[in-house]
């Protein structure tokens, strides 16, 4: 996802009793373009003037934070200045985009204990595993999946393990993975019906009790999670809570027969539409008079009512390599059981649910917490400090979505984006997760390096939790789901990545960034704001570039 200055600022706020807004699963490849703006930004940005001092010595009034004689450090450069007459003078790094990250030298030099981890202010790194790094080529075409532009590209859990040092050095807290569970084996039609798409990013779970072979083995997953924990990072899985429509490959492999077999080739996945049709007609030969496939998941599984007892389809119970047994339980109980089993086995730290009700999320929270406590009991040497089980239900009424989107093509500076993070009402029970949505910013180059840095600065210095989409830190080319650009991280991109690291380190070292009050103290000729809480205080200065 290209981090854009002309970006959409998304805040997912966890509140009790707030109005429900539907947010599609982040594992859906269409997500970045399907969320609609719910609030206008026009009046917000009229107030702000972008600083244009540039990279030069700047005298900053700091008397609100530090007394006379105090030595203040710019965490970005390591340069220091002593407070005289309530002011200090420092020069921003030419690589900073015009930022000064001010802290007391006594704090920067002291070995302060790391702030306790808090899910509400965590830094999530969202990875579409298939598009990150290929650690094992043998599983690239599992289940007979074919090469396709919208297909699997080879990234896997083994690849994630190989890149854990990179992620730890970057400075993120939580690795949020696209679902690793077994997806349908074949293609599904795109929305326009013209393109076959494979569920490389999730959204089409076939079996909640098995890992997808394209992702890797159980041993590889165990190694990955254990290694991440050793490096101080937590692991969260995306989980779909509704089944998918079948692919033709699944129907053939599971021996679910069509009404008319003559319309299908010997390998059903090779089916092509006739004149007047498109790929959305691929299931026509299987549907009954009600437009349903009787042997597939019943309508109860697709509905929101999950209180009644429900049965799993016969094909699922007889499916090779499944741990599902024929039992009479509610949909909530079954999904909770399946999710909790993974938590107890691997020590998965949390899940992000799509298509989930508040009731289902609460059930999974309870079951997952019990499973997590069981895992901790048997794996005490692996447990991270302040460990608790995390559940985020993207579609739950407990979440509201606020978007602040400058018009496309509008030049927006850091001070404007930073302001957007302060306009939400302060609600004591609110937990915010923030990230940017791509808005068509031109491809990264040395000429627009400052814009990318401004956008990164606004995100990484915002309150609450934040989400870094894989490749944000290296301005990867292509769309949000393009492959991670490992070979491109040189030159200007390497400088951009270094910018991310410095800001993430500053964020990690100061709880006031994510948890403190926000106070603007200067708008011209430089922009400055204070973040402070009971135990920490910093000042951020932006001069422009």
Secondary structure as GFF3:
##gff-version 3
##sequence-region A 1 545
A	DSSP	beta_strand	8	14	.	.	.	ID=ss1
A	DSSP	three_ten_helix	31	33	.	.	.	ID=ss2
A	DSSP	alpha_helix	42	46	.	.	.	ID=ss3
A	DSSP	beta_strand	57	61	.	.	.	ID=ss4
A	DSSP	beta_strand	71	74	.	.	.	ID=ss5
A	DSSP	beta_strand	80	82	.	.	.	ID=ss6
A	DSSP	beta_strand	87	91	.	.	.	ID=ss7
A	DSSP	beta_strand	99	104	.	.	.	ID=ss8
A	DSSP	alpha_helix	105	109	.	.	.	ID=ss9
A	DSSP	three_ten_helix	119	121	.	.	.	ID=ss10
A	DSSP	beta_strand	123	127	.	.	.	ID=ss11
A	DSSP	three_ten_helix	129	131	.	.	.	ID=ss12
A	DSSP	three_ten_helix	137	139	.	.	.	ID=ss13
A	DSSP	three_ten_helix	142	144	.	.	.	ID=ss14
A	DSSP	alpha_helix	157	162	.	.	.	ID=ss15
A	DSSP	alpha_helix	164	170	.	.	.	ID=ss16
A	DSSP	beta_strand	174	177	.	.	.	ID=ss17
A	DSSP	beta_strand	181	183	.	.	.	ID=ss18
A	DSSP	beta_strand	188	189	.	.	.	ID=ss19
A	DSSP	beta_strand	196	197	.	.	.	ID=ss20
A	DSSP	beta_strand	205	211	.	.	.	ID=ss21
A	DSSP	alpha_helix	218	230	.	.	.	ID=ss22
A	DSSP	beta_strand	234	240	.	.	.	ID=ss23
A	DSSP	alpha_helix	248	253	.	.	.	ID=ss24
A	DSSP	three_ten_helix	261	263	.	.	.	ID=ss25
A	DSSP	three_ten_helix	268	270	.	.	.	ID=ss26
A	DSSP	three_ten_helix	279	281	.	.	.	ID=ss27
A	DSSP	three_ten_helix	284	286	.	.	.	ID=ss28
A	DSSP	alpha_helix	299	302	.	.	.	ID=ss29
A	DSSP	beta_strand	309	310	.	.	.	ID=ss30
A	DSSP	alpha_helix	314	318	.	.	.	ID=ss31
A	DSSP	beta_strand	329	330	.	.	.	ID=ss32
A	DSSP	alpha_helix	331	346	.	.	.	ID=ss33
A	DSSP	beta_strand	350	354	.	.	.	ID=ss34
A	DSSP	alpha_helix	358	378	.	.	.	ID=ss35
A	DSSP	three_ten_helix	380	382	.	.	.	ID=ss36
A	DSSP	beta_strand	390	393	.	.	.	ID=ss37
A	DSSP	beta_strand	399	405	.	.	.	ID=ss38
A	DSSP	alpha_helix	414	420	.	.	.	ID=ss39
A	DSSP	beta_strand	431	437	.	.	.	ID=ss40
A	DSSP	three_ten_helix	446	448	.	.	.	ID=ss41
A	DSSP	alpha_helix	449	460	.	.	.	ID=ss42
A	DSSP	beta_strand	465	469	.	.	.	ID=ss43
A	DSSP	three_ten_helix	472	474	.	.	.	ID=ss44
A	DSSP	three_ten_helix	486	488	.	.	.	ID=ss45
A	DSSP	alpha_helix	491	509	.	.	.	ID=ss46
A	DSSP	alpha_helix	511	515	.	.	.	ID=ss47
A	DSSP	beta_strand	517	522	.	.	.	ID=ss48
A	DSSP	beta_strand	527	532	.	.	.	ID=ss49
A	DSSP	beta_strand	537	542	.	.	.	ID=ss50
###
